[in-house]
Amino acid sequence: MRLPIDTGSVKFSAAGPSEPVLDYETRAPKSDENGNALLISVEKAAFALGIGRSQIYNLIAQGAISSVKIGRRRLVVKRDLDNFVRGLTDIHSAAEQSR
């Protein structure tokens, strides 16, 4: 999702999650109701999927997985990573049913 940023006469678009993922009081990544982090590092996302870091960066560039940049760190939105995997399994099960 692209969000418009109005800077007067010049307009930019920023890609990112539709809802805030940082607790602005502590500047820490928010957690869900179970205490799980909403953001994970690119390395952890790559490990979770069993692929390399460069492939995660390719998926981010394609827009398949959302990420945010905090300082120098690029963090993956865990919910979107889960949705990506769910989408892959839906495609796989649909292909199995069409056989």
C-alpha positions, 0 to 999 in steps of 0.5 A, a space after each residue: 500500500 502506498 501512502 501519500 506524503 505531502 511536502 508542499 509542492 512535491 508529493 512522495 509515496 511511501 510503501 509500508 504497513 497500513 497501521 503503525 508497527 512501533 510503540 511511539 512511547 518506547 520506540 520499540 516494535 509493537 507486539 501482538 496480544 500473545 507477546 510476539 513481535 510484529 517485526 522481525 529481522 530480514 535474517 530471521 525471516 529468511 531463516 523462517 522461510 528456509 531461503 537466503 537473505 537476498 531472496 527476502 530482499 527480492 520479495 520485498 522489492 517485488 512487494 510480496 512482503 512488506 518491510 519498514 526501515 528503522 534507522 539502518 535496520 530493515 525489518 519485515 512485518 511478520 503478519 505479511 510474512 505469514 500472509 505470504 506463506 498462506 498465499 503460497 499454500 493456497 496456490 499449491 492446494 488449488 493446483 493439487 485440486 485442479 489435477 
